[in-house]
């Protein structure tokens, strides 16, 4: 496998850190910027929403720009956005910086996958793309506990300065070691949207959206949840996030094994239904720390277990437009994060407590299960139907 893939994976790791690292330090950010925790949580909502919209839009708009050049530009903008966060003194400025970093992150992630697919042999392509995804998922997994630790030792702004330094290193490595990439045709946004005319495909994407929405109703506010439920100190909060992170990586692998052994259709139903049950039960385990940590691990693992089965299902259901569907499913995931964190903020604002968040999240996951049933019951698309849907 081309060793340059590791550089792209490292770059994906550096930009991936910025999305969810806010979740672990929400109370500190809220206190420093003099806003409520619910308001601070919208930093996650806005980031995910901007990411979801800008990923297909920016790739289409910049279709004629040489890929390596665009990659470096996106990394530079990302670096500047994090420096802006470091120097921001108001919530409004931090929010603007989040919009900037969300747009540039979307470009970097998509370009990382695109360039990776071009620089490796076809026989190594799946493994190489998986490595980039591992860089992204690792950043989401380990970013939060590291962010909590740095915030305790220094302050929350230093976290973003550190991310800026990592992305600066990525700029140097990409500039020196990645070759130029020829510009290739990008599927127009209109063509991408038209592929959603199929109920089977559109409801599959809604499964991802509502699954992640249900997850982030609680996960976006997990730090205040731990503080209210257990009066946890930062060290134990970091450990809790680390448990979720390690379980998430394992869940991704488990999801692939389940999909291969039992089929993507069975895996999707099993994962979504079990996830809803676990999320509903979590508040009832808060009186028993060990049991809570066990269910927290299950929660984290199942949150990533859907991805392999869903990707496989989309490829099987729409092989002619599988590339488009993967892109749209990524946007659906980000929309889910945005909706979930927004719903969590509203629930927190109206109830004044984080203890009811998991129950609301479970309801959204049950909606995802309903969409899964609808999608799986629809007949398989034939090539003629798929071609008509993207014309």
C-alpha positions in Angstrom: 0.0 0.0 0.0 1.2 3.5 -0.8 2.8 5.0 2.3 1.4 8.4 1.5 -2.0 7.2 2.7 -0.7 7.5 6.2 -0.1 11.2 5.6 -3.7 11.6 4.4 -5.0 9.6 7.4 -3.0 11.8 9.8 -4.4 14.9 8.1 -7.9 13.5 8.5 -7.2 12.8 12.1 -6.1 16.4 12.7 -9.2 18.0 11.2 -11.5 15.4 12.7 -10.5 16.4 16.2 -12.3 19.8 16.0 -15.8 18.5 15.6 -16.6 16.7 18.8 -13.9 17.9 21.1 -16.3 20.6 22.2 -18.6 18.1 23.7 -16.2 17.2 26.5 -15.5 20.7 27.6 -19.0 22.3 27.1 -19.3 23.5 30.7 -15.9 25.2 30.6 -16.7 26.9 27.3 -20.1 28.0 28.5 -18.8 29.5 31.7 -15.9 31.3 30.0 -18.1 32.8 27.2 -21.0 33.5 29.6 -23.6 31.4 27.8 -25.8 28.5 28.9 -24.6 24.9 28.3 -27.5 24.4 25.9 -26.3 27.4 23.9 -22.7 26.2 23.9 -24.0 22.8 22.6 -25.1 24.6 19.4 -21.4 24.8 18.6 -21.7 21.1 17.8 -25.0 21.5 16.0 -23.8 24.3 13.7 -20.6 22.5 12.9 -22.4 19.3 11.8 -25.0 21.2 9.9 -22.5 23.3 7.9 -20.3 20.2 7.4 -23.3 18.2 6.0 -24.3 21.0 3.5 -20.9 22.1 2.5 -19.3 18.7 1.7 -21.2 18.1 -1.6 -21.6 21.8 -2.4 -17.9 22.7 -2.1 -16.7 19.6 -3.9 -18.9 20.5 -6.8 -18.0 24.2 -6.8 -14.2 23.4 -6.7 -14.4 20.7 -9.3 -11.9 22.4 -11.6 -9.3 23.1 -8.9 -6.3 20.7 -8.9 -6.8 18.4 -5.9 -3.5 18.8 -4.1 -3.8 22.6 -4.3 -7.3 22.5 -3.0 -6.3 20.2 -0.2 -3.6 22.6 1.0 -6.0 25.6 0.7 -8.6 23.8 2.8 -6.0 22.9 5.4 -4.7 26.5 5.6 -8.3 27.8 6.1 -8.9 25.1 8.7 -5.7 26.2 10.6 -6.8 29.8 10.5 -10.2 28.9 11.8 -8.7 27.2 14.8 -6.4 30.2 15.5 -9.4 32.4 15.3 -11.1 30.2 17.9 -8.0 30.5 20.2 -8.2 34.3 20.1 -12.0 34.6 20.2 -13.4 36.4 23.2 -17.1 36.1 22.4 -19.5 33.3 21.7 -20.4 34.9 18.3 -16.7 34.8 17.2 -16.3 31.2 18.3 -19.4 30.3 16.3 -18.0 32.0 13.2 -14.8 30.1 13.6 -16.8 26.9 13.9 -18.5 27.6 10.5 -15.1 28.2 8.9 -13.5 25.0 10.4 -16.6 22.9 9.5 -16.5 23.9 5.8 -12.8 23.3 5.6 -13.0 20.0 7.5 -15.7 18.8 5.0 -13.3 19.5 2.1 -10.3 17.9 3.7 -12.1 14.7 4.6 -13.7 14.2 1.2 -10.4 15.0 -0.6 -8.5 12.6 1.7 -10.8 9.8 0.6 -10.7 10.9 -3.1 -6.9 11.2 -3.2 -6.4 8.0 -1.4 -8.5 6.1 -3.9 -6.3 7.5 -6.7 -2.8 6.8 -5.3 -3.3 3.1 -4.3 -3.7 0.0 -6.4 -7.3 -1.2 -6.8 -6.4 -4.3 -4.8 -5.5 -2.1 -1.8 -8.2 0.5 -2.2 -10.6 -0.7 0.4 -7.9 -1.1 3.0 -6.5 2.3 2.3 -9.9 4.1 2.5 -10.5 2.2 5.7 -7.2 3.6 7.1 -8.4 7.1 6.4 -11.7 6.4 8.1 -9.7 5.0 11.0 -7.9 8.4 11.2 -11.3 10.2 11.3 -12.9 7.8 13.8 -9.8 7.9 16.0 -9.9 11.7 16.2 -13.6 11.5 17.3 -12.7 8.8 19.8 -9.6 10.2 21.5 -10.1 13.9 20.9 -12.6 14.3 23.7 -10.5 12.8 26.6 -7.4 14.6 25.3 -9.4 17.9 25.1 -10.6 17.4 28.7 -7.1 16.8 29.9 -5.6 19.8 28.1 -8.4 22.0 29.4 -7.7 21.0 33.0 -4.0 21.5 32.6 -4.0 24.7 30.6 -7.3 26.1 29.2 -9.9 25.2 26.6 -8.5 27.6 24.0 -5.2 25.8 24.0 -6.9 22.7 22.7 -7.7 24.6 19.4 -4.2 26.0 19.2 -2.9 22.5 19.5 -5.2 21.4 16.6 -4.0 24.3 14.6 -0.4 23.2 15.1 -1.3 19.6 14.0 -2.9 20.9 10.8 0.1 23.1 10.1 2.2 20.0 10.2 -0.2 18.3 7.8 0.2 21.2 5.4 4.0 20.8 5.4 3.8 17.0 4.8 1.2 17.2 2.1 3.1 20.0 0.3 6.3 18.0 0.3 5.2 14.4 -0.1 1.8 14.3 -2.0 1.9 14.5 -5.7 -0.5 16.6 -7.8 -3.8 15.1 -8.6 -5.5 15.6 -12.0 -9.0 17.1 -11.9 -11.7 14.6 -12.7 -15.4 14.9 -13.2 -17.5 15.4 -10.1 -21.1 14.3 -9.9 -23.3 17.5 -9.9 -25.3 18.3 -6.8 -28.6 18.1 -8.8 -27.7 14.5 -9.9 -26.8 13.6 -6.3 -30.2 14.9 -5.0 -32.2 13.1 -7.7 -30.8 9.8 -6.6 -32.9 10.2 -3.4 -36.2 9.8 -5.4 -36.0 6.1 -4.5 -37.9 5.4 -1.3 -35.6 2.5 -0.6 -32.5 4.7 -0.7 -33.9 7.8 0.9 -35.2 5.9 3.9 -31.9 4.1 4.3 -30.2 7.5 4.6 -32.9 8.5 7.2 -31.9 5.5 9.3 -28.4 6.9 9.6 -29.7 10.4 10.2 -32.1 9.5 13.1 -29.7 6.9 14.6 -27.0 9.6 14.9 -29.6 12.2 16.0 -30.7 9.9 18.9 -27.1 9.2 19.8 -26.1 12.9 20.0 -29.1 14.0 22.0 -27.2 12.5 24.9 -23.6 12.4 23.6 -23.4 16.1 22.9 -24.2 16.8 26.6 -22.5 13.8 28.1 -20.1 15.8 30.3 -22.9 17.6 32.1 -24.8 14.3 32.3 -21.8 12.7 34.1 -21.5 15.7 36.4 -25.2 15.7 37.3 -25.5 11.9 37.6 -22.3 11.1 39.4 -20.6 14.4 40.3 -17.7 13.1 38.3 -14.3 14.8 38.4 -12.6 15.6 35.0 -10.3 12.5 35.3 -13.3 10.1 35.5 -15.1 12.0 32.8 -12.1 11.5 30.5 -12.1 7.8 31.4 -15.8 7.5 30.5 -15.2 9.1 27.1 -12.2 6.8 26.6 -14.4 3.8 27.3 -16.9 5.0 24.7 -14.1 5.6 22.3 -12.5 2.2 22.6 -15.9 0.6 22.4 -16.7 2.6 19.3 -13.6 1.3 17.4 -14.6 -2.2 18.5 -18.2 -1.6 17.4 -17.1 -0.6 13.9 -15.2 -3.9 13.6 -18.1 -5.8 15.1 -20.5 -4.2 12.7 -18.4 -5.4 9.8 -18.3 -9.0 11.1 -22.1 -9.0 11.8 -22.8 -7.7 8.3 -20.5 -10.3 6.6 -21.9 -13.2 8.7 -25.7 -12.4 8.9 -26.1 -9.9 6.1 -26.5 -6.1 6.1 -30.3 -6.3 6.4 -30.3 -8.3 9.6 -27.4 -6.4 11.1 -29.1 -3.0 10.5 -32.3 -4.1 12.3 -30.4 -5.7 15.2 -28.0 -2.8 15.7 -30.7 -0.1 15.6 -33.2 -1.9 17.9 -30.5 -2.9 20.4 -29.1 0.7 20.4 -32.6 2.1 21.2 -32.9 -0.3 24.2 -29.5 0.5 25.5 -30.0 4.2 25.2 -33.4 4.0 27.0 -31.9 1.9 29.9 -28.8 4.2 30.5 -30.6 6.6 32.9 -31.7 3.7 35.1 -28.1 2.6 35.6 -26.9 5.8 37.2 -27.2 4.4 40.7 -24.7 1.7 39.8 -21.4 3.0 38.4 -20.1 -0.4 37.1 -23.4 -1.2 35.4 -23.5 2.3 33.9 -20.0 1.9 32.5 -20.9 -1.4 30.9 -24.0 0.1 29.2 -21.9 3.1 28.2 -19.5 0.8 26.5 -22.4 -0.9 24.7 -23.8 2.5 23.7 -20.5 3.6 22.3 -19.9 0.3 20.4 -23.4 0.2 18.9 -23.1 3.8 17.8 -20.5 2.8 15.2 -21.7 -0.7 14.5 -24.3 0.5 12.0 -21.8 2.1 9.6 -20.3 -1.0 7.9 -23.7 -2.7 7.5 -25.3 0.5 6.1 -22.5 1.1 3.6 -22.7 -2.4 2.4 -26.5 -2.2 2.1 -26.3 1.0 0.0 -23.8 -0.6 -2.3 -26.0 -3.6 -2.7 -29.2 -1.6 -3.1 -27.8 1.0 -5.6 -24.5 -0.3 -7.1 -24.8 2.1 -10.1 -24.8 5.2 -7.7 -22.9 3.7 -4.8 -20.3 6.5 -4.8 -23.0 9.1 -4.6 -24.8 7.2 -1.8 -21.7 7.1 0.3 -21.3 10.8 0.0 -25.0 11.4 0.8 -24.8 9.0 3.8 -21.9 11.0 5.2 -24.1 14.1 5.0 -27.0 12.3 6.6 -24.7 11.4 9.4 -23.7 15.0 10.0 -27.3 16.2 9.7 -28.1 13.6 12.4 -25.4 15.0 14.7 -26.7 18.5 14.1 -30.4 17.6 14.8 -29.5 15.5 17.8 -27.4 18.1 19.5 -30.1 20.7 18.7 -32.8 18.5 20.2 -30.7 17.9 23.2 -30.2 21.6 23.7 -33.9 22.2 23.5 -34.7 19.4 26.0 -32.1 20.7 28.4 -33.4 24.3 28.0 -37.0 23.3 28.8 -36.4 20.6 31.4 -33.4 22.1 33.1 -31.9 18.6 33.5 -29.8 16.3 31.4 -31.3 13.1 32.9 -34.1 13.0 30.4 -31.9 13.3 27.3 -31.4 9.6 26.8 -35.1 8.9 26.7 -35.6 11.5 24.0 -32.7 10.0 22.1 -34.2 6.5 22.3 -37.4 7.9 20.6 -35.4 9.2 17.7 -33.6 5.8 17.3 -37.0 4.1 17.2 -37.9 6.4 14.3 -34.7 5.2 12.6 -35.8 1.6 13.2 -39.1 2.4 11.5 -37.3 3.8 8.4 -35.1 0.7 8.4 -38.2 -1.5 8.1 -39.6 0.6 5.3 -36.3 0.6 3.4 -35.7 -3.1 3.8 -39.2 -4.0 2.6 -38.9 -2.1 -0.6 -37.9 -4.2 -3.7 -34.4 -4.2 -5.0 -33.6 -1.5 -7.6 -32.6 -2.6 -11.1 -30.0 -0.9 -13.2 -32.7 0.9 -15.3 -34.3 2.4 -12.3 -31.0 3.6 -10.9 -30.0 5.2 -14.2 -33.3 7.0 -14.4 -33.0 8.3 -10.9 -29.7 10.1 -11.6 -30.6 11.6 -14.9 
